[in-house]
Amino acid sequence: MDKVTDVRNKFAREISEILFLLKEVGSGRIYGFPGNCTPGDDELKTNVDTLTEKFNDLLDQIESGKDPVTGESAE
């Protein structure tokens, strides 16, 4: 499978920042609340894990150039 666009390298800084925030939320660090850190629960971690997986799947689809609906190459 050839990459059409190297999104991970092109947007490495932005992706790194997003993944860092997802990791922080998943570990219970929620910024913007009093005390700057509020413990999360298992449901929050599950949602963050799912979001992270979907985000990585999306990057794979973008890089491969496949249509997300059909799975066929966009070329």
C-alpha positions in Angstrom: 0.0 0.0 0.0 1.6 3.3 -1.2 1.1 6.5 0.8 -0.5 9.3 -1.1 0.2 11.9 1.5 2.5 11.6 4.6 0.1 13.3 7.0 1.9 12.0 10.1 5.1 13.8 9.1 3.4 16.9 7.6 1.4 17.5 10.7 3.6 15.8 13.3 3.6 18.7 15.8 -0.2 19.0 15.7 -0.8 15.3 16.0 1.7 15.0 18.8 -0.2 17.8 20.7 -3.5 16.1 20.2 -2.3 12.7 21.3 -0.6 14.2 24.4 -3.9 15.8 25.4 -5.8 12.5 24.8 -3.3 10.7 27.0 -3.6 13.3 29.7 -7.4 13.1 29.7 -7.2 9.3 29.6 -5.1 9.3 32.7 -7.6 11.6 34.5 -5.9 14.9 34.0 -8.6 17.3 32.8 -7.4 20.8 32.4 -9.5 23.9 33.0 -11.2 22.7 36.2 -10.4 24.1 39.7 -7.1 22.6 40.9 -6.1 22.0 37.2 -6.5 18.2 37.6 -9.8 16.3 38.1 -9.7 12.5 38.4 -11.5 10.7 35.6 -13.3 7.5 35.6 -13.1 4.2 33.5 -15.8 5.4 31.1 -13.7 8.5 30.3 -10.7 6.3 29.6 -12.6 4.0 27.4 -13.9 6.9 25.4 -10.4 8.4 25.0 -9.0 5.0 24.0 -11.7 4.6 21.4 -11.1 8.2 20.1 -7.4 7.6 19.8 -8.0 4.4 17.8 -10.4 6.2 15.5 -8.0 9.0 15.1 -5.2 6.6 14.1 -7.5 4.8 11.7 -8.4 8.1 10.0 -4.7 8.9 9.5 -4.2 5.5 7.9 -7.1 6.2 5.5 -5.8 9.6 4.6 -2.3 8.3 4.0 -3.5 5.4 1.9 -5.8 7.6 -0.1 -8.7 5.2 0.3 -12.3 6.3 0.4 -13.6 5.9 4.0 -17.0 4.7 2.8 -16.1 2.3 0.1 -12.5 1.4 1.0 -11.6 1.8 -2.6 -8.6 3.9 -3.7 -9.5 7.5 -4.4 -7.4 7.5 -7.6 
